[in-house]
Amino acid sequence: MHRTNRGDYRSKRSRSRSRPRGSGDGGAMARYGPAPSSRDDRRFRYDRDLGRTNSRYEDRSRERRNQNYSYSGNRSYPYDRHRRVGRSRSNRRSHRRDRQRSISRETYRHSRRMGRGGRSASTDYGSYETSSYKGGNSDKMKDLSDDSASHDDTIGSYEGVPGDVIDNRYEILRDAGLGTFGRVLLCKDLQSDSKKDIVALKVVRKVEKYSESAKIEANILKHVNEKDENGDSLCVRMHRWFEFHGHVILVFEQLGCSLYDYLKKHNYKPFPVDSIRAYAWQLLRSLKFLHQISLIHTDLKPENILLVRDTESTGDRAKACQRKGNLVPPAEDFVKLIDFGGATYDDESKSGIINTRQYRSPEVMLGVGWSFPSDIWSAACIIAELYIGELLFVTHENLEHLALIEKCIGSFPVEMVANADRQAQKYFTADRSLCWPQGASTRESVDHVRKMKSLEEIIDGDDAQELLDLLTRMLAMDPKDRISAADALRHPFFKGVSIEALHG
């Protein structure tokens, strides 16, 4: 069975087909969450004029914020070598825009100053056993209690040196990546009973809005951990947080790479259905727990689901996957959910924009208010992506996004359209049908939507009929009709799945 996806988004400046996803200033927290955001900074918008079309698009990619973006489906040029059509890798997820969270992490001024420096934790954050660290002489270790300011760069990010010790406890092994929020450091806990107890330190920049937002995230994680003492929720564990010479530091357990990184490493081949079943069950288990304590994650995506261990399978399982054209899954199908910087309690105001574009539910785009079902929609998009190896909805613009959803799922409920906010009403005609294709900006955009397949055509494997039924329920257009996480866990697709069964 051949699984494909649609669409291509390409930077004018970056023409490389294999540019590392995390090579920019964002991405450093692909493992432990992107930069914490100020609550009142969530509606920050940064528009760019796109070529001769003079169109204006909202871009929230931390990684490529300083670049001029072109969407190949919205060109007025007679020819461009980066059009969707005729490219062997035109659908690569790493080339799309607007793939980061919708909440702005950086003002334009700081973004310009930060540039594209630093490595990404999502691409350069291996386990302790495979790192280049060879151990250190304790007599030569330098405690930073008195002069940490000398280790800050010009924008307040901490620059750690291997062998230094933070807070008389955490010996730096290596830099795991730089992000707009600050830096991630891989460290050894000197106060741990285990000599190999490695932790990840999220060191927030010495900037007030980031520090305050990090404290909010820390309090949410503390609440999550207190409600889940045994770790049954499969959410990342925060050991503690503290302040160190103006830096807020969050200490996390060490985990493996994200599902996105694993897909990318294996050239975006789809996961086998058995692995998808395990990941989907664990993700829904995490959502069930969060929703029970009235938390909405708001930023679900493969980058925020980490493998506990990312060692590849071997033997018969690996050979079977290779024969089917699937990627070779990890030896252990255990994952954890991360990034609670944008998590919101259900009793808070829920009228703003949330989620990374491609995982955004229709109720968010229509402005009718969102709650727990928006997480279910995002989870369904992730599960479908693991099955096809690529994004389910390839787009960066609301009207085209709505058209893709309608082509894949079905028409929007009349009541839902009637309750849409004033901004979203422009996407519909007087009889409350979607203004498509007459509202499309280009013919290529129309062609892109025309090529979109129905969900039944996308999830078409003989071994995936129960998965199709589950996704149909999770992608119900009306959030009131969408299945809950608790009910989804009882779906026949997960028959026989349990923590004990996963441990095998």
N, C-alpha and C positions, 0 to 999 in steps of 0.2 A: 504493500500500500504506500502510495506516494503522498506525503503531506506537504502542502505548500502554504505560503502566505503572500500577502499582497502589499505593494506600496514601497516607496523609498524616499527618505529624507536625507538631504546631503548638505553639508556646509560648503559655502563657496571657497573658503580658505583651505579646508581640509579635503583633499581629493583622494587620500589614501583609503584603500578598501579595508585595511586591517588596523586602523588606528586604535590603540588601546582605549577602551571605554573610559578608564579612570585616569587618563593622562593629564587631565586638567586640574583645576583647583577644587572641584567637587569630587565626589567619588571616594574620598578618603574614609568615609564612614559607611561604605557599602556593607560592612559587617556589623557595625554597632550603631547605625543610624546616622543620617545626615545632620547638618548643623541644627542645633536648637533654634527655634524661631520666636521672635517677639510676637505676642498675641496681636498687638496692634499693627504689626508689619506684614500681616498676611495678605493684604490686598495690594501689595506693591506690584506695580506693573512696569515693565520695561519694553517699549515697542521699538521695532526697527523698520526702516523703509526697505522694502525688498525690490531692488532693481527698478526696471521701468514700469512695473505694475503699480509702484508706490503704495502697495498694500501694507497694512500694519497688523502685525501679529504679536501676540503676547508670548514671550519666551521665558521659561523658568529653568532652563538648564544651567546648573551651576558650572558644569564642566566646560560649556562653550559660550558662556554669557557674553563674551566680548567679540563674538564673531557675527558676521552678517549671514543670516540664514536664507536659504532658498528652498522652497518646497517644489519638487519637480512637477507636481500636479498643478501648479499655479504660475506658469511661466508665460510671458508674452514674447519670448525669444523664438525665432523660427527653428532653432536647433540647439540642443545642449547635450553634451556627451554623457551627462549624468541623469538623463531621463529614466523613468521607471523601465521603459520597454527595452528589451535587447541587452540586458545586463545579467551576467551569470549569477551575480550576488546582489541583485538590486533590492532584495528584501531584507537585507541584513539589519537586524535590530540596532546594531551599534551605530548605524548611520542616521537614525531617526532623530528628530528634535523633540523638545518638550518631554523628555523622558524622565526628568527629575520631579520631585514633589512640587505641588502647586504653590506652596508657601515660600515666599522669598526668604533667602537666607542672608542676603548681602545687598547693601546699597550699591548703586552704580559706582560711586567713588571708590569704595573699598575693592570692588570687583576689578576695576581698572588697575589698581595698585597691586593686586594679588596676581593678576595675570594667569598664566597656565603653569606655574611652577609646582613642583612637588610630585610625588608618586602617589598612586592610589592604593589604599588598603585592599580594594577589591581585586587588584591584580598582583599585589606584592605583599602578601601577608600569609606566609606559610606557617606550618606547625613548628613547634620548638624543635622537634627532632630533625626537621629538614632545614632549619635555618642555618646561617653561617656562623652563629655564635658558638664559640669554643670554650666558654667559661671565663671567669675573671678572677684576678687576684684580689681578695678582700682587703688586703692592706693598701691597695692602690685605689680603692673605690672612693669616689668623691661625693660627699653629702651636699645637697644643694640648699640647705636650710637658710643660708645667709646671702647667697649671691644668685638666686634664680633669675633676677632681673637681667643679668648679663647674658642669659640664655634666650631672651625674647628677641624676635625679629622686629622690624619697624612697624608692623601692624598688630603686634601683641600676641603672635603665635609663639608657643614655647618650642625651642630647638634643643631637643635632648641629645646627649652624647652617650653611646654605649659604655656601660661601666658606672655611670653616675647613679646616685641613689636619691629617690624622691621620698620625702616625708620619713626618712630613716627606715624605709621599708621596701620600696620597690626599686630594684636594680634594673636599669634600662638594658634590654638586650638589643633592640633595634627599633628604628622608626618604621611604623607600619603604614604611614600615609599622612598627607596633608589635605585639609579641607577648609572650606570657608569658615567653619566653626572653630578651627584650631588644628589639633594633631592627635593621632592615635599612636601610642607607644606599646610595644610588646615588652613586658617586664616579668621578672621573677620576684615572687613574693618571699622576701627574706624571713618573714615571721611565720611562714607556713611550715607545717610538720613535714610536708612532702618537698623534697629538693627539686622536683620538677613541676611545682605548682606555678604555671604560667598564667598571667592575667593580661587583659588589654585595658590600658588606661586611655580614656577619652579626655584629653587635656584641652579645655575650652579657652579660646582667645581671651585676652584681658580687655574685653569690650563689654560694657554694662549690659546691653540688650542680650548678648549671647550668654552672659553669666546668669542673668535672671531667668532666661528660658531654660538653661541647663538645670537650674534648681527646681523649676516646675517639672521637668522631665524626671529628675531624681525622685521627687515626691510621688509622682505617678508610679515609677518603678518600685519604690518602697511599698506603696499600697498593693501593687500586684504581687510582690514577693511575700508580703505579710499574709495575703489571702491564699497564697499557694506555697505553703511551707515545704511541701514534698516535691515541688517541681512538676506536678502532674499536668499543669496547664501548657507545658512545652513553650513557655515564654523565656526569653533570655534572663539570666540571673545577674542582678547588680549586687556586688558584694558590699559596697559602701560608696559614699562620696565625701569629699572633703575639699577645703580651700587651701591653696598652697601659693602664697605670695601673689594674690590677685587672680590666680587661675582656679576655676572650678574644675575638679577632676572626678570623673565617674569611673569606678573600677568594675569591669565586667569579667565574666568567665571567658575562657578561650574557646572559640568555635572554629569550624572549618570555613570553606568558601560558600558563597551564596549559590542558590539554584541558577541564577542568571550566569554567574561566572562558570559554573559547571557546564551549562549549555554552550556558552561561548568557547570554552576550552575544547569542546567536542564538536565544533563547527555547526552548532545549532541543530544537531540531530535530535529527534524527539525522544522522550523517555519511554520506556516500555510501560504498558498499562499497569502492571503489578507495582512498579515504583510510583506511578501517578496515584494509584489507590492509597499507598502508604502516606505519601506527602499530603494528599487532599484530606485524608482522615485526620492527620495531625494538625493541619492548618485549621480545620473546622473545630477540632477539639480546643485549640487555643481561642478561637472566636467564641465558642460557647462559653468558655470561662470568662473572657473579657466582657461579653454582653451580660452575663449574670451579675457582674459587679458594676454594671452600667457604664462601661467604657467602650467607646467606638475608636478603632485603631486609626482610620482615615487615610492610611498610606500603605495599603497592601500592594506588594509587587514582588517578583522573584528576587530582586536585590535585597529584600528585607526578610527572606527566609533562608536561614543558614543551615548547612549540613553540620551535624555534630562532628563527624569525621568525613573527609572527602577522599579516602583511599578507594581506588577503583576495584570493582569486582574482578575475580579471576575464575578460571575453570569453566564449567558447563554453562553457567549463567551468562558469562561474558560472550561465549561462543554463540549462544542462542540469540542474544541481542544483536550481534554482528550480522548474523544470517538474515535477520528481519530488517536490517538497515537502521536500527535504533542505536542510540549511544549506549556505551557500557556504563551501567549505573554504579553508584558507590557500593562498597561492600556492605555497608549498613545504611538502611533507609531511615535514619533519624534526623529530624530537623527541629529548629527552634525559630520562633518569631522574634524579630528585633524591631528597633526604632519606634519608641513611644513618645518621641518629641512632639508629634502632632495629635496624640491621643486626646479625645474629648469626652467628658462625661455627658451622659444623655440629658441632664437637666440644664446644660449650657446652651447658648444660642447656636443654632445650626442652620444658618442661611448663607454662609459664605462658600467659596470654592475650596474643595478638598481633592485629594488624590492626584497622582500623576495622570496626565491626560488619558492614556490608553486604558486605564483601569477605572475611569470615572463613570459613575452610574448616570442614567438619564435624568433622575430626579435632581441631581446636582446641577446639571446643565440647564434644566428647565426652571430652576429656582423655586421648586415647590416644597423645599425643606427635606432634610435627610436625617437618617438615624441608623440603627443597626443594619437594615437591609442594604445600605450602601457598601458595607463591608462584604456582604454576601456576593454582591455583583462583582466586586473586585476579585474576590476569591475565585469565582467562576472564570473570569478572564485569565487568571493565572493558571488554573487547571487546564483550560483549553490550550494555552500557550505551551505547557509542558507536553501536550499531546501532539501538537503540530510543529513544535520547535520554533515558532515565530509568534509575533503578536496577533491577537485575534482581530483587533481594530487598529489599523495603521492610518493614523490621521493626526492632525494638530489643529483642527479648526472645528468649531461647534456644529455648523450646519452639515458639513461633510460627515462628521462623527455621527450625528443623528441619522443621516441617510444610510450610513453603513449599518447602524444598529437596526433600522427598520428593514433593510434588505436581509439581514441575517436572522432577526428574531420575529419581526412582524410589525404591524401598525401600532402607533401610540394610542393609548386609551383617550377617548374624547374628554373625559373628566380631568385627566392629568394635563392635557393641553389647555383646557379652560382655566386651570389654576396656575398656569405658568406665569412667571413674572413678566414685567413689561419688556425687559431686554430679550427674553426668549420668545415673546409673541411674534417677533419679526420673522422667525423661522417657519411660521405656519401661515396658511392662507385663511380667508374669511370662513371657509367651511371646516377649519381646524385640521386640514391635512398638511403634511409636510411640504414646504415650498421647494420641491425638488422634482426635476432638475432645473427648473426655471431660475432658482436662486443660486445655482452654481456659478463660480467665478470663471471657470475655464472648462473647455471640452475634456481635458485630461482628467479633471476632477470627476466629471460625469462618467467617463470611462472607468475610472478607478472604482466607483461605487457600483457600476454595472457588472464588473467582474467579481464583486463580492459574492461569496457563496452563502447559502443558507446553513444554519447550524447542523442540519441533518446531512448536508453534503460535506461539511468539514469533519464532523465526528462520524466517520462512515465505516469504521472497522468492524469486522464480525465479532471481535472481542470487546467492543465498546458500546453496545446498545444500552446497557445499564448506565454507563457514563453519560451517554447522550440524554437519557431521561433525567439524570441528576442535574446536568447543566441546564436543561430546559427549565427546570423548576427554580434553579438559582438565578437564571437570567430572565425571570418574569419581568415584563416591562413595568408593571405597576408594583411599587415596593410593598403594597399591602398584600399582594399575591405571592410574593417571593418567599421561598422556604426559609425557615430559620436554621441556624447552625445546629441546634439540638435535634430538629427533625431530619436534617440532612445526614447526620451521623447514623440515623436509623434506616437510611436508604439501602435497598438491596445491593447496591454497588459495593458497600462496605461489609457485606456479610462475612463473618469470621475474622474481621480485623480487630485487633486489640493490642495494647502495649505488650502483653505477654506473647502474642503471636508474632509481633514485629521482632522481638528479641529471639524468636525462633527456637 
